Amino acid sequence: MPTGTVTVLVTVLAALWVGSVRCRVAGSPGPGCDNGKRRPSVDTVYDPVPARQICMDESISYNHTIPNSGAYRPVRAESGEYLYCPPQRWLNNLHHGATVLLYHPCAPLRERLLLSVLARSCLPDHVVTSHPHLSEHTPVAFVSWGRTLELATAASPDVYGWLETTASTRRTKGVGVSRSGKYNLLLTRSAEQHRQQRPHPEVRRLG
């Protein structure tokens, strides 16, 4: 992962973590430290199912509630944030090096905003979308090709290590691949438009 990206990622995650952690550094821990109900993150690695492009006249089914490999539609989803993007689309993005950030439709608005900030700050090729099959205990998930991280909150400190681990997959599969897709049904924020609207660092310094 490039040094600049690492710096931004660390800064973003540190800010999210500080805002969410309720345990005090010194003295007795606060009530949010351990209430007996908090669940750890779940990092699952599967042997990837072979990638296959399936046309629209055939149905696609998966063996897991959060698929991270297998068949997909020929046209990738445009990188960005969606009200809903079906896995048959974003699996194509995964296969070409993108990271997919999922949230339960009933997840708190705060969690959705955290995913949005993280994706726009650190992941140039991403899909953020609701996914109804997530657990109520782990309403957030990060997905890479062949690997899934389920979380109780997007501010988990496990996110940084997972993104570092999957960085090689993003680099290898993303080489020479255009990030623009043609599928954009229910797209609410385009990553490409966001990149174009952000001023170059040199421009910011001169301004």
Order of alpha helices (4+ residues) and beta strands (2+ residues): alpha-beta-beta-beta-beta-alpha-beta-alpha-beta-beta-beta-alpha-alpha-beta-alpha-alpha
